[in-house]
Amino acid sequence: MTKQIGSSLTALMVSDTKRSQQFYREVLGFDVTDWWAQRDGLQGIALKLLQAPDPSDVKPNPPEKGGTRAFDVYAYAENWTALDSMYEEFRSKGAVISGEPVIYPDGGPWKEFIVQDPDGYNIAFGGVDGRKAHCYVQSHIDAVFLWVRNLDEAVQLYSKFMGLEVREQDRYGHLHMFNLDDGSSLILDSNGMESVPVPEAGPVLFKVSTDDIEGARRHAQELGFQIVYDIVHYPKVSFFNIRDRDGNILTVSQNRV
């Protein structure tokens, strides 16, 4: 169907048209004429300020049932950068902030704040975090996979190296899953790896931490890891790289105070 509506105006009954026009122009940065008050064009936020016949005709909305925040007009920002900029702009010009910025994690996450005009109308501004607006996955890594050729040997190696319990219920055929202290998992996968050559080189796949870098190095060598990059010390961190018999490389690091 062909689009038939290009924009809309929200009509507000105000007690003093001149006062309202001044507020929207000088405090909220609207383009104000005798016909409308708008910011970012008529397709941004657009209002029609009408002189109320009687002060009793000015009736801002109450909060919804069970709620604490009232809304009369809602404007959507492109991202949190724009939203924060408007908040600082309005606050610096003396706007009454009737609702301080809040973040709702389940909404995108969604962030909003509310400004109140001279008649008590609550104008809300909200938007999603631009970094996550079009993301469909969560911003953390919950598991790391390592390809191994002998599952039983690899399970014993990483169990001893990281102090992990080997449990029968964590074996899933060609997979073994270690549940780590931070809620993530280390998954060893041997599916179809028997005839795959061990790579001669590769990237670091993950990092683990230690409070004793020298002890960790000795322990790694005793278990059969190859030291491929020996300990280096920097002002704030020390680390070394090791390689298992399947060619998987990891970093062991220690933060230095």
Secondary structure as UniProt FT lines:
FT   STRAND          10..14
FT   HELIX           17..26
FT   STRAND          31..32
FT   STRAND          37..39
FT   TURN            42..43
FT   STRAND          45..51
FT   HELIX           55..57
FT   TURN            65..66
FT   STRAND          73..76
FT   HELIX           80..92
FT   TURN            93..94
FT   STRAND          96..104
FT   HELIX           105..107
FT   STRAND          110..116
FT   TURN            118..119
FT   STRAND          122..128
FT   TURN            130..134
FT   STRAND          143..147
FT   HELIX           151..162
FT   HELIX           168..170
FT   STRAND          171..172
FT   TURN            173..174
FT   STRAND          175..179
FT   TURN            181..182
FT   STRAND          185..189
FT   TURN            191..192
FT   TURN            194..195
FT   STRAND          204..209
FT   HELIX           213..223
FT   STRAND          226..233
FT   STRAND          237..243
FT   TURN            245..246
FT   STRAND          249..255
//
